[in-house]
């Protein structure tokens, strides 16, 4: 089973350009500096999964001509990672079945509070509302979707618990500033690592670029891609040129093909 990763979004919660900002990054003409909210689309043979669905989800699906989605994996419940849930409706209608939504208990409870109409009983459901099936992730053990085995990667976002995911040689972590030792062990052998790198200045709940580079060196991945990037990090071309070998800034539309 081969794995294709599309970085559908690589920006932080405000996206880039930021509303009202005239900094060099927000006014850059380099398309790599135009970042929608962080997410990724995974294709494993005929299986399509989406990691996070922020406010730009509709735009991302249209931009990449994605017409199939078999399940959604949520890292956590912050709005820049789930605000696009209502835009699942067309895919649910096309496919004619509820959309499985995988997340921790805390995340799924938050989604049900914020989108209660998507979980209403059939007799009480508003016509045209999305129909979602909550699927609880036990962060202590792998789970399967179709033929794909997914290992949860628990990390911390400040004091907030967040899940990353590992599939074969590919590991994806966003919105973290601490990776516990047990999760570092789960990353052993990863060849492709995705990790958040917000900016250079320290942040209370995100890795800086320098901290993310340190983690990448500990993991010893052959290929590391940094995501969840703010305009404070700098121009893509300039920052990319300073990175160690094997490390890169991801950008919207970047696609990886990984033998699995």
HELIX and SHEET records of a PDB file:
HELIX    1   1 UNK A   31  UNK A   33  5                                   3    
HELIX    2   2 UNK A   57  UNK A   63  1                                   7    
HELIX    3   3 UNK A   79  UNK A   82  1                                   4    
HELIX    4   4 UNK A   85  UNK A   88  5                                   4    
HELIX    5   5 UNK A   89  UNK A   95  1                                   7    
HELIX    6   6 UNK A  105  UNK A  114  1                                  10    
HELIX    7   7 UNK A  116  UNK A  119  5                                   4    
HELIX    8   8 UNK A  122  UNK A  124  5                                   3    
HELIX    9   9 UNK A  181  UNK A  186  1                                   6    
HELIX   10  10 UNK A  209  UNK A  219  1                                  11    
HELIX   11  11 UNK A  231  UNK A  233  5                                   3    
HELIX   12  12 UNK A  236  UNK A  240  1                                   5    
SHEET    1   A 7 UNK A 132  UNK A 136  0                                        
SHEET    2   A 7 UNK A  99  UNK A 103  1                                        
SHEET    3   A 7 UNK A  71  UNK A  73  1                                        
SHEET    4   A 7 UNK A  47  UNK A  51  1                                        
SHEET    5   A 7 UNK A  39  UNK A  44 -1                                        
SHEET    6   A 7 UNK A   3  UNK A   9 -1                                        
SHEET    7   A 7 UNK A 255  UNK A 258 -1                                        
SHEET    1   B 7 UNK A 143  UNK A 145  0                                        
SHEET    2   B 7 UNK A 148  UNK A 157 -1                                        
SHEET    3   B 7 UNK A 160  UNK A 167 -1                                        
SHEET    4   B 7 UNK A 170  UNK A 173 -1                                        
SHEET    5   B 7 UNK A 192  UNK A 196  1                                        
SHEET    6   B 7 UNK A 223  UNK A 227  1                                        
SHEET    7   B 7 UNK A 247  UNK A 249  1                                        
END                                                                             
